[in-house]
Amino acid sequence: MAATLFDAPDLETLADLQKHLGEIPAWRIRLRPAPGTAKVKDVLAIYKKEKRLFELVDGVLVEKAMSFKASWLAIVLARYLLDFVEPWNLGLVAGEAGMVRLKFDLVRIPDVCFVSWDRIPGGKVPDEPIPKLAPNLAVEVLSDSNTPAEMKRKRREYFKAGVSLVWTVDPETRTVVVHTSVKKFKTLTEAHTLDGGAVLPGFTLSLQKLFAALDLKAPA
């Protein structure tokens, strides 16, 4: 019988598994198929049947849970990125359902990502639902169920796979943490301007302008 995640000596309880995955809440861990045995095909089957998004981590299906506020902010940021990327035909911008396979058994779903044409097999929009590629830029917009340990693990996986830039956007504190490596980062507030660095030279966005999207109201 093939080994599973539970053959690891330090994983004996659900609490151990939660810690292994980044202290995530138990409700995000799917038990069928059994943790440690899930495959990429299970990610696709569940999405097709239930329209629910799951990441695949060490054979475990972890639900991607995103608040309406986070989703709204992500799509606003994606629009600004697309407005910059599209006229120059620099590559593709994907949203919060854009699944990527960082390695054989690791599927992540950034809330927004940019992938340059040279990283896309065949240099065209991928036909496969979960292409094997590493985005140049991965953006994570925090929701209530995201934990610091989970995000730290994601960043480690992103950079190991070849991602060059990670933005962690917090709608509550209205900050963006810009990571250029696992250990190198800077925190920006509404008083700052976000830029694309070496990944998207020339791209700039006032964070006051971005977070103003959270203050929109119906006309009086």
Secondary structure, 3 states (H helix, E strand, C coil): CCCCHHHCCCCCCHHHHHHHCCCCCHHHECCCCCCCCCCHHHHHHHHHHHCCCEEEECCEEEECCCCHHHHHHHHHHHHHHHHHHHHHCCEEEECCCCCEEEECCEEECCCEEEEEHHHCHHHCCCCCCCCECCCCEEEEECCCCCCHHHHHHHHHHHHHHCCCEEEEEECCCCEEEEECCCCCEEEECCCCEEEECCCEEEEEEEHHHHHHHHHCCCCC
